Amino acid sequence: MVAVLFAFTPAAAQDRLPPAPYAYQQLNDPAKEAQAKALMDTLRCLVCQGQSIADSDAPLAGDMRHEVRAKIAAGESPDAIRAWLDRRLVRLRTFPARRRR
């Protein structure tokens, strides 16, 4: 029984972490915030699948909103951010290639 409780602890602990700073906080520059919002409206939440990261309440969507805003604030273009997310997410959803024997 104790093993079952500990099996769910890491997943539950992640939801108890405070949100990333830009998850719910807009950028001070209205033009950059508009650019970030336009990009976030086009990115699908990996948890919800039917919502954009702008609309989702999932913690992972909050982390993605933070990354988008931080990168926009640093001067990265939406295309560069989308390419970065594509590279990162491909690594998350694919297994390493197996070696043939």
Protein Blocks (a to p, Z undefined) as FASTA:
>chain_A
ZZmmmmmmmmmmmmmpccdfklmpccfblklmmmmmmmmmmpccfklopacfklpcbfkl
mmmmmmmmmmmmnopafklmmmmmmmmmmmmmpccddddZZ
